[in-house]
Amino acid sequence: MEEKIINILKKCCEDFEDVMEYDGECMVEDGIIDSFTVLSLVDALEGEFDIIIPARCVLPANFGNKEMIISLVKKVLEEKSK
């Protein structure tokens, strides 16, 4: 799953290397990705994993870094399987 998410990041993020190296808390606030990239990521993640990421979860904090994105997808997948 993590490899699929990395591939989605590669497709959606212009500065893929910066995303992979980023170790901060909020890529949006630090200018690594913008809100359009977040929306592209949501769309790609939903399509790849057959999930719906609730609007309440589409926050910069949940897209803070690649680990947070992976965690978000895992959480949504767990909720879906209940």
Stockholm file with secondary structure:
# STOCKHOLM 1.0

chainA/1-82         MEEKIINILKKCCEDFEDVMEYDGECMVEDGIIDSFTVLSLVDALEGEFDIIIPARCVLPANFGNKEMIISLVKKVLEEKSK
#=GR chainA/1-82 SS CHHHHHHHHHHHCTTHHHHHHCCSSCTTTTTSSCHHHHHHHHHHHHHHHTCCCCGGGCSGGGGSSHHHHHHHHHHHHHHHTC
#=GC SS_cons        CHHHHHHHHHHHCTTHHHHHHCCSSCTTTTTSSCHHHHHHHHHHHHHHHTCCCCGGGCSGGGGSSHHHHHHHHHHHHHHHTC
//
